[in-house]
Amino acid sequence: MADLIQRLQNEAHDFNFFQAVSLLEEKIAAETNKDPLNSGKIRFVPDPSIVFPPNDITSITEKKGVFTFLLPFMGLVGVSSPLPIYFSEYISRYPDNSGPLYDFITIFNHRLYTLFYKAWKKYHFMRSFTGTGTDQFSQQMASLAGLDKDSLDPERLRLIAYCAILSSNRSATGLKTLLSDHFGGLPVSIQEFFPRWAQLHELKSVGVDCCLGENSILGDTYYDYTGKFRIVLGPLKREVYETFLPGTPNIEKIKSLVNLYIPEPFEYDIEVQLQSTDLVPVALGLDNTRLGETSSLGKTEGKTDIQSIIVH
């Protein structure tokens, strides 16, 4: 960052106005935790020169921690001044004697430049994003995604990228996209209408208006296809597979994401698949073999090409 600041001062003409202000604003805000435009750490003054400007910035200077931008546009003096030209000519030709006049004419220029920059920044949302969860853009996107904007830790802050699918109708495709993208393109598929044995909350006896097999069931459970789905991860390489075993942080993240995306009380399984060729035979003395998870007894010849476990 120090090299960049040095370059800003030495080669200010190579930078766009908004780009240069954004870079300095980010640096100063990180060091002081204050808004540099409102705290006086960045000042804007118009260039009184009447020579046509080739770029956005004439110069950037630093004195006692305050960065001053000399700008050839939108000033009350200089090429674009709405005032009579002799004001700019006099100030440019006699800089030693025109100090009070220059200060008086440009008394509002810093505020005008500041409002101009903030108006641009307001509609360039990426410039408002700080990555801390405290900026206005993050707060608004968190609310849109249904997240608690007052407790945006770095991990949950990543979910702002998915506010579009979190705020719309929830679907298997949306859940698949969320999980796959969150884990860097992980192969994910969703098996819908997965069968389960569901509990009957109200037991009904056979009697009047009840017909066994139509609206009455014997027992306290029934076979249901509407209340469960299965998340299938893989097939995965062994090194990736081991990061999705029971009790690993990634599995806990998946549970958290699923609970966030699907508020309805659906049941679900998580199946993690591994290529059979990546299974290792069990051997005494090795601590990298977990029977039933990463290793098997005997050879895998004649078996399916994919082995899987249910981790949730």
C-alpha positions in Angstrom: 0.0 0.0 0.0 2.9 2.4 0.7 4.2 1.9 -2.8 0.8 2.6 -4.2 0.5 5.9 -2.2 3.9 6.9 -3.4 2.9 6.2 -7.0 -0.3 8.2 -6.5 1.8 11.2 -5.6 4.5 10.7 -8.3 2.1 9.7 -11.1 -1.2 11.2 -10.2 -2.0 12.0 -13.9 -2.2 8.2 -14.6 -5.1 7.7 -12.2 -8.8 8.3 -12.6 -10.2 10.8 -10.0 -12.6 8.2 -8.5 -10.0 5.5 -8.5 -7.4 7.7 -6.7 -9.9 8.9 -4.1 -11.1 5.3 -3.4 -7.6 4.0 -2.9 -6.7 6.8 -0.5 -10.1 6.6 1.3 -9.5 2.8 1.9 -6.0 3.3 3.2 -6.9 6.2 5.6 -10.1 4.6 6.8 -8.2 1.4 7.7 -5.6 3.4 9.7 -7.8 5.8 11.5 -11.2 4.1 11.4 -12.7 7.5 10.4 -14.2 8.9 7.2 -11.2 10.6 5.6 -13.4 13.0 3.6 -15.3 14.3 6.7 -12.2 14.2 9.0 -10.1 16.4 6.8 -7.6 13.8 5.7 -8.4 14.4 2.1 -8.8 17.9 0.6 -9.9 18.9 -2.9 -8.9 22.2 -4.5 -9.4 23.4 -8.1 -6.5 24.0 -10.4 -6.6 27.7 -11.5 -4.6 27.0 -14.7 -6.4 27.9 -17.9 -4.5 25.3 -19.9 -6.7 22.5 -21.2 -6.3 19.5 -18.8 -5.1 16.2 -20.3 -6.3 14.1 -17.3 -8.5 14.1 -14.2 -5.8 15.1 -11.6 -3.1 17.7 -11.8 -1.3 16.6 -8.7 -1.6 14.9 -5.3 0.5 16.2 -2.4 0.7 15.1 1.2 1.5 17.3 4.2 1.1 16.3 7.9 -1.1 13.4 6.9 -3.4 15.4 4.8 -3.6 14.5 1.0 -4.5 17.5 -1.3 -5.9 16.9 -4.7 -5.4 19.6 -7.3 -8.2 19.1 -9.8 -8.7 20.8 -13.2 -12.4 20.2 -13.5 -15.6 21.4 -11.9 -14.0 24.3 -10.0 -14.9 28.0 -9.7 -11.5 28.8 -11.2 -9.7 27.1 -14.0 -10.8 25.9 -17.5 -14.3 24.9 -16.5 -15.0 27.9 -14.2 -18.4 29.6 -14.8 -16.9 32.9 -13.6 -15.4 35.5 -15.9 -12.0 34.3 -17.3 -10.0 37.2 -15.7 -10.4 35.7 -12.2 -8.6 32.5 -13.3 -6.1 34.4 -15.3 -5.2 36.7 -12.4 -4.9 33.8 -9.9 -2.9 31.7 -12.3 -0.5 34.6 -13.3 0.0 36.1 -9.8 -0.2 33.2 -7.4 1.7 35.1 -4.6 -0.7 38.0 -4.6 -4.0 36.2 -5.3 -4.1 33.9 -2.3 -7.0 35.6 -0.5 -9.0 35.8 -3.7 -8.4 32.1 -4.5 -9.3 31.0 -1.0 -12.5 33.1 -1.1 -13.7 31.8 -4.5 -12.9 28.2 -3.7 -14.3 28.2 -0.2 -17.1 25.7 -1.2 -15.2 23.6 -3.7 -14.0 20.9 -1.3 -17.7 20.3 -0.3 -18.8 20.2 -4.0 -16.1 17.7 -4.9 -16.9 15.6 -1.9 -20.6 15.5 -2.8 -19.7 14.7 -6.4 -17.6 11.7 -5.3 -20.1 10.4 -2.8 -22.9 10.6 -5.4 -20.8 8.5 -7.7 -19.9 6.1 -4.9 -23.5 5.7 -3.9 -24.4 3.9 -7.1 -21.1 2.0 -7.4 -21.9 -0.5 -4.7 -18.7 -2.4 -4.9 -16.9 0.8 -3.8 -18.9 0.9 -0.6 -18.2 -2.7 0.3 -15.5 -3.0 3.0 -15.6 -6.7 3.9 -16.3 -6.0 7.5 -20.1 -6.2 7.5 -20.5 -2.7 8.9 -20.9 -0.7 5.6 -24.3 0.3 4.4 -24.2 -1.9 1.3 -23.5 -5.1 3.4 -26.2 -4.2 5.8 -28.8 -3.7 3.0 -27.8 -7.0 1.2 -27.9 -8.9 4.5 -31.4 -7.7 5.2 -32.4 -8.7 1.6 -30.9 -12.2 2.2 -32.7 -12.6 5.5 -29.5 -12.4 7.6 -29.0 -10.7 10.9 -27.3 -7.5 9.8 -26.1 -6.9 13.4 -24.0 -10.1 13.6 -22.2 -10.4 10.2 -19.1 -12.4 10.9 -16.7 -12.9 7.9 -18.1 -16.4 7.2 -21.8 -15.2 7.1 -20.7 -12.1 5.1 -19.9 -14.4 2.2 -23.6 -15.2 2.0 -24.4 -11.7 0.7 -23.3 -12.9 -2.7 -26.3 -15.3 -2.7 -29.0 -12.7 -1.7 -30.7 -13.1 -5.0 -31.4 -16.8 -4.5 -32.0 -16.4 -0.8 -34.7 -13.8 -1.3 -36.6 -15.6 -4.0 -38.6 -18.8 -4.1 -36.5 -21.7 -2.7 -35.8 -24.6 -5.0 -33.5 -27.6 -5.3 -31.6 -25.8 -8.0 -31.1 -22.8 -5.8 -29.8 -25.0 -2.9 -27.5 -26.8 -5.3 -26.1 -23.5 -6.6 -25.6 -22.2 -3.1 -23.7 -25.2 -1.8 -21.6 -25.8 -5.0 -20.5 -22.1 -5.3 -19.9 -21.7 -1.6 -17.4 -24.6 -1.7 -15.6 -23.6 -4.8 -17.5 -25.6 -7.5 -18.1 -28.7 -5.4 -20.1 -31.3 -7.4 -23.5 -31.3 -5.7 -26.8 -32.9 -6.7 -30.2 -32.9 -4.9 -32.4 -35.9 -4.8 -36.0 -34.7 -4.3 -38.9 -36.7 -2.9 -36.6 -39.0 -1.0 -38.7 -41.7 0.8 -38.8 -41.8 4.6 -40.8 -43.3 7.4 -42.8 -40.5 8.9 -44.4 -40.4 12.3 -48.2 -40.2 12.6 -49.0 -37.5 15.1 -52.7 -38.3 15.4 -53.6 -42.0 15.4 -57.0 -42.7 13.9 -59.1 -45.8 14.5 -61.0 -47.6 11.9 -64.7 -46.8 12.2 -67.4 -44.7 10.5 -66.2 -42.9 7.4 -62.8 -44.6 7.6 -61.5 -47.0 5.0 -58.3 -49.0 5.5 -55.8 -48.2 2.8 -57.5 -45.0 1.8 -57.8 -42.6 4.8 -56.8 -44.9 7.6 -53.5 -46.5 8.4 -52.5 -49.3 10.7 -49.5 -48.4 12.9 -47.9 -45.2 14.0 -45.7 -44.5 10.9 -46.2 -44.2 7.2 -44.1 -44.1 4.0 -43.8 -40.5 2.9 -42.2 -39.0 -0.3 -42.9 -35.3 0.4 -40.9 -34.4 3.5 -37.3 -35.4 2.8 -34.5 -34.8 0.3 -30.9 -36.0 0.0 -27.8 -33.8 -0.7 -25.2 -35.8 -2.7 -21.6 -34.5 -2.7 -19.3 -36.0 -5.2 -17.8 -38.2 -6.4 -14.9 -36.5 -4.7 -11.1 -36.9 -4.7 -9.8 -38.4 -1.5 -8.2 -35.2 -0.1 -11.5 -33.3 -0.7 -13.6 -36.2 0.6 -11.8 -36.3 3.9 -12.9 -32.6 4.6 -16.5 -33.7 4.4 -16.5 -36.6 6.9 -18.7 -36.6 10.0 -17.7 -33.9 12.5 -15.7 -31.8 10.1 -16.2 -28.0 9.8 -17.4 -28.3 6.2 -20.3 -30.6 7.2 -21.3 -28.1 9.9 -21.2 -25.3 7.3 -23.5 -27.4 5.0 -26.0 -27.9 7.8 -26.0 -24.2 8.6 -26.5 -23.2 4.9 -29.3 -25.7 4.5 -31.1 -24.5 7.6 -30.7 -20.9 6.4 -32.0 -21.7 2.9 -34.8 -24.0 3.9 -36.7 -22.7 6.9 -39.5 -25.3 6.5 -39.2 -28.4 8.6 -37.9 -30.8 5.9 -35.7 -33.7 6.7 -32.5 -34.3 4.7 -29.5 -36.6 4.4 -26.0 -35.7 3.3 -24.4 -38.4 1.2 -20.6 -38.1 0.4 -19.3 -40.1 -2.5 -15.7 -41.4 -3.0 -14.2 -43.1 -6.0 -13.6 -46.8 -5.1 -10.0 -46.4 -6.4 -9.3 -43.9 -3.6 -10.2 -46.4 -0.9 -7.1 -47.8 1.0 -6.9 -51.2 2.6 -6.8 -51.3 6.4 -3.4 -51.9 7.9 -2.3 -51.9 11.5 -0.3 -48.9 12.6 -1.7 -46.5 10.1 -3.7 -43.6 11.4 -5.1 -42.5 8.0 -7.6 -45.3 7.7 -11.1 -45.0 9.0 -13.0 -48.2 8.4 -16.3 -47.5 6.6 -15.3 -44.0 5.7 -11.9 -43.9 4.0 -10.9 -47.6 3.9 -12.4 -51.0 3.3 -11.7 -54.6 4.1 -10.3 -56.5 1.1 -10.2 -55.3 -2.5 -12.9 -53.3 -4.3 -12.8 -55.4 -7.5 -16.3 -56.3 -8.7 -17.9 -53.6 -6.6 -19.4 -50.3 -7.7 -17.0 -47.6 -8.9 -18.3 -45.2 -6.3 -18.5 -45.7 -2.5 -20.5 -43.4 -0.3 -21.4 -42.8 3.3 -24.3 -40.9 5.0 -22.8 -38.3 7.2 -26.0 -36.7 8.4 
